[in-house]
Amino acid sequence: MLEINNLRAGYGAINVLWDLSLNIEAGKLTTIIGPNGAGKTTLLRAVMGLVPVSQGTITLDGKSLGDIPTWKMTEASMAMIPEGRMVFRDMTIEENLMMGAFAPRHRAAAPGNLEKSYQMFPRLRERRKQLAGSLSGGEAQMLAMARGLMSDPKLLIIDEPSLGLAPVMVNELFDILGRLKQDKRTIVLVEQNTQRAVGVADHVYLMQSGKVVLSQPAAEVSLDHLHKLYFAR
């Protein structure tokens, strides 16, 4: 579905990704893990057009994403849930959710998708008129995920969703990821919690210094070996 070949990208004169290639299969949950500075977020930003690509190709269902600006990625049926939640604090929960369906092509389906979001995240229904800025970190993460689903994307990209959350909220978050996986959604998950990330994934990529150093079906991953590579031992 999403194919990345020989990718180089970075920030000005600083290159971060080095000839990176990976493949995201349709209907699968693919997790990308690696230490800080490995280039994981840069990779996601390159896919979404937020970081310039100096070499290589990024295609979705065989169509190049290279000429699509970030604000039109929803038209390619992609959505990214960024690290740090980034909800609109001075807007209500429901207003935040409707922003996820702001693009004209998604507005007709917005009421139905809103109801699906409330079914998946019932706490948001209870507080739909509450300002997003009053939510806890875990609740804000749920809101960010629900907002990303409002456009019913073919490809959902999630960056560090468990960062800073209490253990009970991490459990709830991964339960939801498991349900999305059962629905055969195509998901790219970047996550620092290696055990939970591998446990929910179909395929695992490990990045180090802007390169892929391991690509393996999740069922075949040895956590001991993974951690040795992760910490470069």
PEZI-V501381 format. One line per field, one symbol per residue. ss: DSSP state (~ for helix, > for strand, _ for the rest). psi: psi as a letter, one per 20 degrees, with the letter a starting at -180 (. if undefined). burial: b if it has 9 or more other ideal C-beta (glycine too) atoms within 8 Angstrom, else e. A space follows every 50 residues. Layout:
BEGIN
ss = ???
psi = ???
burial = ???
END
This chain:
BEGIN
ss = _>>>>>>>>>>__>>>>>>>>>>>____>>>>>______~~~~~~~~___ __>>>>>>>>__>>_____~~~~~~~_>>>>__________>~~~~~~~_ ___~~~~__~~~~~~~~~~~_~~~~~____>~~~__~~~~~~~~~~~~~_ ____>>>>>_______~~~~~~~~~~~~~~~~___>>>>>___~~~~~~~ __>>>>>>__>>>>>>>~~~__~~~~~~~~___
psi = fpppplppqbociopgpolpprpoqpjqopporrrpjhjghggghghjji pqpiqaqoqokippjhjoqgijhhhjlqqporpjflrohjqrghhgghhi khphiihhiggghghhghhhmhhhghkhjqphiiqrgghhggghghghih jlqhppppolhjpjqqhhhgggghgghhghghjkqopoppqhngghghhi rhqpppqpljqpipoqphiipohggghghgjl.
burial = bbbbebbbbbeeeebbbbbbbbebbeebbbbbbbeeebbbbbbbbbbbbe bebeebbbbbeeeebeebeeeebbebbbbbbeeebebeeebbbbbbbbbb bebeebbebbeebbebbbebbeebeebbebebeebebbbbbbbbbbbbbb bebbbbbbbbbbeebeeebbebbbebbbbbbeeebbbbbbbeebebbbeb bbbbbbbbebbbebeeebeebebeebbebbeee
END
